[in-house]
């Protein structure tokens, strides 16, 4: 039996960058459960699991365009420092949440702080990176 679009699956995985740095893993946790083909995970991950059989293990390389996309400079915005609540002590690299035009939260990272301006980066932290995943299909629910 192989996994197909519409199936709910459970997968153990380890994700690494090209230099071998591990950025995530399900080791020591419950396997990742998701439904194939509906966009719950990045496209390359979804595509890699589709067609796998129970117990199958494989390693896949996912280019940035099928993962979190390329870094985009238009995703770096500048706002007046006065728009940041005064109880937040801004630091370079800290993560904040903004509200998007549709009301949904958007995670952003403080990229730069100038005198009156804060530059916030809304790119995903893995944008621009090709990813490698070791996968094991544990269950088709």
N, C-alpha and C positions, 0 to 999 in steps of 0.2 A: 504494500500500500504506500503510495507516495503522496506528499503534500501538494494540494492544489488550491487555486484561488477560491476563497470563501471558507477554507478550513481554518479552525482555530488550532494553533500549534504551540508547543512548549519547546524552547531551544536553550541549550547552554551555549555560551559564547565567551570569547576573549577577543577584545579589540586592541590592535596596536597600530602605531604610526610606522612609516617607512624606516625610521631609525631604531625600531624595536620598542619604543616607549609604549607601555600599556596604558590605555586611557579608560578602559572599563572592562569588567568581567562579571559573569554571573557565578563564578566559583564561590562556594560557600554560601550561596543564596538559592532561593527557588529559581528554576529556569524562567526565562522571559516567555510570557504568554501573550500572543497576539493573533489577530485574524489576518490571513494572507490576502493581499490584493486590495486593501482598502486604505492604505496610506498611514497605518499606525506606526510603521517604522520606515527608515530611509529606503528609497527605491532599490538600491543595490543589495541591501540586506534581504528585503522582501523577495527580490528576484533570485537570490542565492538559495533561499530556503525552499522556494517553489520547486517541486520535482524531487526533493530529497525523500529518502525512505527512512522508516523508523530505525533508529540506532546508527544511521549514517553519520559519518564525520567528514568534514572537508574544510579546506582553507580557501578563502576567496579574497581577492584584491578588488576594492571598490574605488573607482576614481572619484575625485571630489565632486564632479558634476552629478554623480548618482548617490552622493552622500549628503553633505550639508552645503554643497555648492561652492563657488569661488567666493573669496572675500570681496566685498563691495564697499567702495569708499562712500557711496551714497547712503550706507547704513551707519555712518559715523555722523552724528548730529552735534551741533553746538547749541547750548542753551545758556541763558543768563544764570549766574550762580544764585541769584535771588529766587529762582524758581525751585530750588532745592529746599526742602523743609529744614528749618534751622536746627532741628535736633539731630540731623545727620552730619557726622564729622567726616567730610569727604576725604578719601584717600585714593591715590592712584591704584588701579586694579580692582577696586571693590565693586561688587555687583549690586545693582539697584533694580527695581521694577518700575517700569513706566506703564502708562495706559495707552494702548493704541487707539486709532480713530474709531475702531469698532467696539471699544470698551474692554478688549481682552488685554491681559497683562503681557508685557514684553520685557524679557530680561535684558539689561544693558550693563556694560562694564565701563567704569570710569577710565578713559584712555589718557586724558590730559586735563590738568587744572591750570588755568591761567588766572590772572587777577580777577576778572569779572565774568569769565566764560568757562564752562565745563564742557569737554568733549566726551560724548557717550557713544560707545560702540555697540550696535545691536546685532552685529554678525555673531553667528554661533561660534563657540570657541574652537570647533573643529572645521569651520569653513576654510576652504583652500587646501585641505589635506586629503591625500589619498589614504584610505583605511584598509587594514587587513583584519579579517575576522576568522578565527577558528570556530567552527560551528559543529554542533551535535544536535540532531533532531531527537528529542526525548519522547515526545508524545504528539499524536494527532487526536485532539479532544473530540 
